[in-house]
Amino acid sequence: MLRRTLACLALVSASAAQAATSGFLLGIDYSEWGPFSLAGWPSLAVDNSGALYILMSCPANYASPYCLTKLSADGKTKIWENNIGFAGPMAVDPDGDVFVAGWEDSGVFVQKLSADGTTVAWKTQLPGTGLGAGLNSAISLAADSTGRVFVTCDAVIGGEVVRLNAAGAIDWSLHVPIVPDSVAVDPTGAHLVVAAGGGIARLAADGATWLNVTLPQPMTNMPYLALAVAPNGDAVEYGRGPLGNWVLQRIDPAGAVVFSRAFPATSIPTIDAGLALDAAGNAYITGYSGPVLHAVANSLAPCGTAWLSVFAPDGSVLQTTYLPGAGPAVSGETQFSAYVAASSNSTVLVLASSDSTGPPSQTGPYPEFPFGTAEFGSAILYHLSPDADAQTLPLTCIGNAASLSAGPVSPGEVVTLFGNGIGPPQGIQTDATPQSPYPAQAANVEVTFDGIPAPLLWVQDAQINLAVPWSVTGAATQVCVTYNNVKTNCLTWPVAEASPGVFTVDGVHAAAVNQDGTQNSAANPAPLNSIVSIFATGLGPITPSQPDGSLIGLPLPVNSLTVTLECAPDLTPACPVQTTYGGISAEPAPYQIAGMSRVNFNAGYAVLGDGTFPIFLAVGTPLGVIFSNSFQIYVAGQ
């Protein structure tokens, strides 16, 4: 039973790896260098003609700190560029009218730019918002197709929701007891929604109706929250969830939840969220996965750092693709999001940091800023549109099946392969006995590492779980999938002596077993001084060696490398002394596939002060210590 449970955990952790809905496929039309940096909370928009609008920080040699640029649909021409002296949100209506907001000592203001972007057509000061020079206002801005503008911002107490007409006059102003973080409106202006952390509120076009909806998964406040409204009135919210993960939720006009999807927390934190809707109500979200895999559906590039996902109104995945050459310039540092905008004809624009791994497909109006200069490197801009003939990759990514880390593979490690068309539509879970190891072929699927068949645990169209053959050596290995006698593309992947990963149930808490044999959970925490067992893979070789795909029997072999528990080195106060709770033991997990390990330790390891904290497995190798993903356990009284 435990063997099947752990096999299923590897599937749950990659549950987004479902087949894409047929008939939808984006292709990349072009990519080019974007503005020099994504600092300053950029705003990105596209009008119905496909023209792109970018508001963000200017390079250091510009006279003004913020630049507003309009680019042609082909990305090659700056139609106009305006240097403005303030930072704030931007909204663009379908006809290309541009509105920007900011604050000054007298309060929040909104202004409309002229058609050439160089002058101000009108400027309106909002009443009740003047908090002086210390204003730290969460301003949000939206515009409909009639030229009306909707604004939310801080007030002296609570917040304000204001509607301006096309001439800049205030139609109405509504004082609310909360501070709204974001505002969105559908093109007609009939559906108006504001959001604040754990809920959303829906207003009528005249500002009279206030329908509060508590979200099934609360979110942190701005700037980690993005909001949009579909033509049918559905509100879509994307942002940081309570566990540091990311959440996409859709609420219908009556307040009912259409769907709520959670995504794992990433090791590269972003400062805000990227969300857009097209005319069909499809939701486009972006993110940086860092070294953690993001499940794909018809990916246009091999796994990297930045990705774009598209969800249909019912929550089904239409496409999830990595973006080649995108990602934080410096791994591990807080980054600004990959920003996304969509037009009525499903043209999609994504503006992300560049990881400098490759040049874009065309030279645009922005220069490449050398990495390491004061400009912090260049951003990269992608133009995507529906393309039924777009080339996608069958085999895209390889990662640790427990942590989804995309680092090197190690002999015996249980790993996950992501792609499309790499197995049967209906998933098949294989089995093994003490006399018969896991098979190297299942449902006409075979995976080889340097030509050596790997034992298969699960095969399906978009995901394969398997164990790396113990004989894999060297600095790299070539991984190939064959399905129905057709070989996919092959990936050359790095190899290490150990690549530790801990299985979790939610990306945070380990799949742990308490001392009495029951599952560790919030409702069933481990007593403080009891022993807890967690499960991991990629801890390196075992002695004596075992056949590929075999089950571990008695007497147990031993892990050849030393395994310890560690906590974050910068944790304050300092980590508890490990000897306080006695030693830990790491051993091959009995009756599991060779390559799976069980780590036993006192629950006190995970407690500091009055709560639990993240810990890691640390595996000592001749080349240094390698750390697993962080995890927590539930401990009674904490």
N, C-alpha and C positions, 0 to 999 in steps of 0.2 A: 504493500500500500504506500509506504513512504517513497519507494522508487518512482511510482506513478505520480505522487504528489509533487516531487521535485521536478519531474519531467514537465508537468503542467505549469509549474512556476515559471519555467523558462519560456513557456508560451504566453502566460499572462503578462510577463514583463515586456513582451513585444506585441501586445494585443492589437496595436494599430496596424500591424502588418497584414492587412486584409486586401483582397483583390480590389482593384480600382473598378468603379462603375464604368461599364462599356460606353463608348461613344464620346468620352471626354478625354482630351489629351492636349496639354499645352506644349509648345516648343519654344526654344529660345531664338528669337529673331536676331538679336544682337546683344552684345555687352560692350561697355566702354567705361573709361575712368569717370568717376563721379566727382563731386566737390571734394575738397581736400580732407575733410574730417567730418565725422558725424556728431561732434560735440554741439551742445546748445539745444537739445531737444528739437531735431529737425521736423519740419512738416513737409509732407509729400502729397501731391494731388494730381489728378489727370482729368481733363475735360472731355466732352463727347467727341471732339476732333482728334483726340489722342495726344494733344500737347501736354507736356509735363511741367509741373510747377514745383520748385524746391526752395524752401526757406531754411537757412542754416547759417552756421558761423562762416565768416569770410576768412580767407588767408590773412596772414599777419601783415602783409604789405598793402591791404586795402584800407581806404580811408574810414570806412564804417565797419563795425564788428559783425554785422549781419547782412546776408545777401539773399535777395529774392530773385530767382531766375525762372524764365519761361523758355523751355526747349521745344524744338520741333518734334513731331511724332517719330521721325527717324533718328532722333538723338544727335544729329550732326550740327545743329545750328542753335545758337542762343538768339531767340527772337527778341528778348530784351532782358536786361539785368538791372536791378535796382538795389543800391546799398541803403539799408535803413538803419536807424540808430537805436533800435530796441529789439528785444527778444520777445516772442509771443507766438501763439498759435495762428495758423492760416486756414482759411476755408476757400474753396473754389466751387462755384456752381457749375452745372452742366454746360453753360454757354461760355465759360471761361472768365467770368467776373471774379476778381480776387479780393478777398477781405482778410485783414490782419488785425490782431488785437494786441494791446500792450498795457502797461500801467505807468503812471506818473504820480506826482505828489497829490494831485487832485482826484485820483482814482483811475478806474479802468476805462479805456477808450477803445472804440472800434473804428477802423477807417477802410474805405473802399478805394482801390487804386484805379487810375485811368486805364484805358485800353492798352496803352503802351507801357504801363507799369512804372512810369517815371514821376507822375504827380498823384496827388490825393484828390479823388472826386468828391468825397465828403468824409467828415470825421465827427463822431458822436461820443460825448462823454456820458458814462453811465452813472446815474444817481445812486447815492447810498453806498459807494464802494471806496471812498477816499480814506485810506488808512495811513497816508503819509509815505515818506521815503522808505519805511520799513516794510512796505507791503510785500507779502509772499503769497500772492494770489494764485489759486489753481484755476486759471482761466481756460475755458474750453469754448470752441467756436464751431458752428455748422451753418450751412447755407442750403436753401432749396432751389428749385428750378425757376421760381418767380423772383429771385433776387432778395428774398427775405433772409435775415441773419438771426441766428439764435445763439445767445451767449450765456454761459454760467460763470460765476466768479464768487470769491469771498465777499462778504459784507462785514459790517462792524460786528454783528452777531448773526451767525448762520450764513446763508448764501442768497444769491440773486439769480433768477432766470429771466432773461430779457429777450423780447423779439423786436427787431428793427425792420421797418419796411424797406422797399427798394430805394427810397430816397434818403435813408438813414435816420428817419424819425422813429421814435420809440412807440410801438403799437401798444405794448403792455409790459409791465415789470412785476414779477411775482417774487415776494420774499419767502424763503423756505427756512425751516429750522436747522437743516443740515448744510454742509458745504459740498455741493455737487463736484464730483471729480471730472465728469465728462458729459458731453451733450451730443446727441445725434438726431438726425431728421431724415425722413425719406424724401425723394426728389419732389413730391407734390407738397410737402409741408404738412400733410395730414397726420402723420405719426411722429410725435416728439417724445424723446426719452432722455432722461438724465440718470446718471449712475453715481453711487457713493459706496465704495467698498463692498459691503455684504448684500446690497440690494440695488434695485432699479426703481425708478418712478416714471410713470407714463402720464403725459399731459395732453390735453386737447389743444388744437391749433390756437385757440383763444386763451390758453393758459388757465382755464377754469377747472379742469378735472385733474385730480392727483391720485393715481392708482399706485400704491406701493407694493412691490413684489420682493419677497425675501428669496435670495438665490439658494439653490441646494448646496452649492459650494461657495462659501464667502471668499472674497478676494481682498488683497491689500489695496490701499488707496493709490491714487495717482502719484508718481507717473507710471506705475506698473499696470495700468488698466486702459484698455481700448474699447470703444463702443461704436456700434453701427446699427442702422435700421434698414431692414429689407423693404422692398416695395409693398409687400403685403402687411407690413407693420410689425413683423417679428423683430425683437431686439436681440442683438448678438453681442456678447461681451467676451473679451479675451484678456487674461491677465494672470498675475501671480496668485497662487492659491495659498492655503494656510500652512502647508508643509514645505513651502518653497518651490513647489512644482507649478506647472502652468495649466490653466483651466480654460476651456472653450464652452460657453453655454448659450443656448438659444431659448428665448421666451416669447410665446405668442401674445397677440394683443389682449387676450383675456387674462394673462398672467400665468398660464400653464407652461410648464417646462417641456420644450420640444426634445432637447437632448442636453446632456452635460457630460463633457469628456475631459479627463485629466491626463496630463503628459508628465513624464518624469522630470524631476529637477535636473538642471544641467550644472556642470562644473564651471561654466563660464557665465556668471550672472550678467544680465542685461538691465539697462536702466529703465526701459519701458517696453511696450508690446506693439507688434505690428499686425494690423487687422484691416481688411477691406471687404466689401460686398460688391458683386456685380448685379446687373439688372435681373438676373434669374434668381437672385437671393443666395448664390453660392458664396461661402465664406473662405477668404484667403488669409492664412496666418503664416508668420515667419518666426524663426528662432535660430539660435546658435546651440548646437549640441555638444560642442567641444569634443572630448575624446569619448563621449557616450553616443552610441548609435541611435539614430532615429529611423523607425520603420519606414520603408519606402513603398511606393506604388507607382510604377512607371517612371522611375527616376531617369533623368537626362544625363546624370553624371555619377561617378562612383562616390562612395560616402566621403564626406568632408566635414565641414564645420557648420555652414549655414544651409538652411533648408526652407522650402516653401510647400505648404500643405493646402489642399483645397477640399472643402467639405460641402456636400449637397445640403439642401435645407432639412433633410431628414437625419443628418448626422453621418451619413455614409461617406467613405473616403472616395474622392474623385481622382486625386493624384497627390503624391508626395515625392518631391524631387530635391536632391541636393543641387546646390548652385556652384558650379566650378569656379575656383579662385576667390570665393567669398569666405570671410571669417575674420575673427579678431586678429589684429596685427601682432599682438603680444598675448600669448596663451595665458589664461588664468586671471587676467585683469578684467575688471568690470567694463563692459562695452555698451555702447548704445545699440539699440535694436536694429534689425534689418527691417526697413520700412517698406510698406506695400501700398499700392493704389490700383484701383480697377475702374475701367470705363464701362459705359453701357454696352459696348460690343465685346466685352471680356478681354480687351487688351489689359495686360497686367504689367506694372512697373515695380521693380524691387530695387531699393537702394541699400547697400550693405557695406560693411568694412571689407577691405581687401586683405587677403592673407599673403599676397605677392607671389603665389605659386605659379601663376601663369598670366600672360597678357590677355586683355579682352579681345573680342573679335573685330572691333573697329576702333578707329581713332575718332574721338568726339571733341567737343569744344573745351573740355576740361583737360588740363595737362596732368601727367603723372608726377606726383610729388615723391621725391626719393624717401625711402624709409629711413628712419633715424634722424630726419630733419625736424625742425620746430613744428612743421605742419603735421607730424605724426602719421604720415603715410596717406595714401589716397583711398577714397571709397570706390566702389564699383557699382555700376548701374546696369540692370538687366531689363530688356523689353521682351515679354512673352505674349503669345497669342495662340488661339486654338489652331492645332496643326495635326491632322489625322496621320500624317506621314512622319511625324517627329521620331527620331531614333532614340529608343530607350535601351537601357542595359539590363540583360537578364540577371546577371550576378553583379551585385552592387557593393555589399558590405560583409565584413566578417567581424565578430566580436565575442567576447566572453558571454556565455549563456546566462550567467548569474548577474553580472553587473552591466552587460551590454557595452563594456569598454571596448573601444576599437583599437586597442594597442596590439603588440605582438602576440602571436599564439605560442603556446608551449606544448610540448609532448604530453599527451594524456588529457589535456584540457577539454572540457565540454564547451563547444562554441556554437554560435548561431550564425547562419548565413541568411542575408536578406536579398531579395530580388523579385523578379516576376517571371512566371513561366518556367520555374526551376523544379516543379513537381506537380502532383495531381491536384485538381481543384479541391477535392475533399481530403483533409489531412489524415494521415495514417501514423499512428504511434506503434512503434515496434516493441518487441519484448525480448527478454533473455532469461535463461535459466542457468544454474550452476554448471550444467553440462554443455549449454549452447550459448555462445556469446551473441551480442547484438549483431544483426546482419550488416554486411557491406553493401547490399542492394535491397531496395524496397520500392514497390510500385514503379519499377523501371527507372529508379533514380540511383545514381552512383556518384560519389564525391571522392576525388583523389587529391592527395598531397604529394607532389612530385611523383605522380603515377601510382602511389600506394593507396588502395581503397580504405576509406574511413568507416568505422561502425556508425550506423544511422539510428537515431532515437525518434525522430519525427521528420516526416517529409510532407510538404505541401507547396502549393504554387508560389507563395511569397516568402516562405521560411523553411529552413532545414536546420534541425539540431543534430549535432554529431560529436564524436570525440576525435581529437587529433591523434593520428597514429603515433605510438610511442617511439617509432624509429625516425621521426622527423628531426633533422639536425641542420646545422648551418645557420647562416645569417638570415636567410629568406627561404620561402617555399612557394611553389606555384599551386594554386587551388583551382580545380576545374570541376564543373558539374555536368553530368550527362543525364539527360532525361529523354526517354523513348528513343535511345540511340543517337540523339542529337546533342553535341557538346556545346555548352554556352561559351561566352567569353571567360577567360581565366584571369584570376587576380594573383599578382605576386605580393606576398605578405611577409612581414618581418617575423622572425622567430626568436624567442627568449627562453631561458631555462625555466622561468616561472612567470605566470601572468595571473595573479590571484584575483578572484572575484567571489563575493559573498551573495548567496541567494536572499532576496528580500520579498516581502509580500506587497509592498506599496512603494518601493524605491527608497524607503527610509528605514523601516523596521525589518530586521532579519527574519527569515523563515526559521524560527527557533523552536526547540522542544524543551519544556521544563523538566526538572529532575524526575517528576512522577510520570513522564512519558506523554503528557498532554501538550497541545500546541500553545506556545506563548502568544498572548494577545492582550489587548487593553482590558478585556473582561477576565482574563486569566493570566495575570502577571506572575513572574517568578518571585518567590520569597527572596529577601535580600541575600542571605548566606547560602542559597542553594546553587546547584550546578545547572548551567544552561548549555545546550548543544546547538550550534549553528552549522550550516553546511556550505561548503565552498568548493571551488574547482580551480585548477591552474596553480596548485601549490608545488609543482615540480615532480621529479622522479620519485618512485617508491621502490623499496627493497624488500623481498626479491621482486624482480620485474614481473609484470603480468601480461598476458596476451591482449591484443586490441579487443575492446568491447566486452571483456569478460567481467563477471561479477566478483566482487571481493568476498572471499570466504574466510573461514577460520583455519589455522591461526592467522591473525591479521598481519599483513606486511606493515612496514613503517615508512613514514615520510622521510626522505633523505635530507631535505633542507629544514633548517630551524624556522619555526613559526612562532611569533609572539603577538601580543596585543599592544597597540599603541593608540594614543589619542592625538588630537591636533596639537602641533608643537607650540602654537601661539595661544592656546587656551588659557584663560585667566578666570579663577586661580589655576595653579598648575595642576597637571594630571595627578591622580592618586598614585602612590607607590605601588607597583604591581605586587610586590611580595606581601602586601597587607592581606591579600586575598588568596595567597597560595599560588601554585603554578597553574599553567594551562597545558592541555594536551591536544595535539593535532594528529589524527590518524586516518588512514583510508576508511571510508564509511562502509561498514559491513553490509553486504548484500546489495550495494550500489555498484554502478559501473566503475571500473578501475579508472581513476582520475577524479573521482568525487571524494572529498574529505569531510570528516566530522571534527569540529573543534569544540572542546569542552572547557568551560571556565566558570568561575564564581560570578554570580550576578552583580556582585559589588564592583566589578571592573567597570560597569557601565553607569555607575552612579557617582555624581560629584555634587556636594552640597545637598540641596533639596530637590534634585532632579537628575534625569538621565542625560547623557551627552554622547555625541558621535565617537565611535572608536573604529579602528582599522586592524586588519591583519597585516603583519609585516613579515615577509619571507626573505631570509638571508641567502644571498647567492654570492658566488665568487666575484661578481661584478658590482655588488652593492645590494642594499635593501630595496625590495619592491613592495609597494603598498597596494592593498585592495581598495575597493570602494568603501566609503564610510557607511556605518550602519548603527542602529540603536536597537535595544530590546526593551520590553515592558518589565518593570520591576515594581513589586508591591510597595505602596506607600510613597511612590515618587510621582 
